[in-house]
Amino acid sequence: MHLTLEFGGGLELLCDSVKIHNVDIQIPKSQQEKKFTMQDLLSWVKTNLIKERPEMFMKGDSVRPGVLVLVNDCDWELYGNLDATLEDKDVVVFISTLHGG
């Protein structure tokens, strides 16, 4: 599955300062019947993209409070948060709304 992942508002610093990642996620054959969800993606991102301080991106199994998540320019809450189903070529954007001062 090909996805475009974008990190902004400082979250890109956790991913070697790269804002846009075009990724191909290999879904195991045993799980191809199951839909790929945001929960699956967050686990993949934590393992494969976050290079430092994962606690700044995730809290438990979800994103930290203050991280806005958009799936194809729509708030992921409209799709069911962690249960939102992703499809090939979707664009997922993570934006931190928390800034130091």
Secondary structure by P-SEA (a helix, b strand, c coil): cbbbbbbccccccccccccccbbbbbcccccccccccaaaaaaaaaacccccccccccccccccccbbbbccccccccccccccccccbbbbbbbbccccc
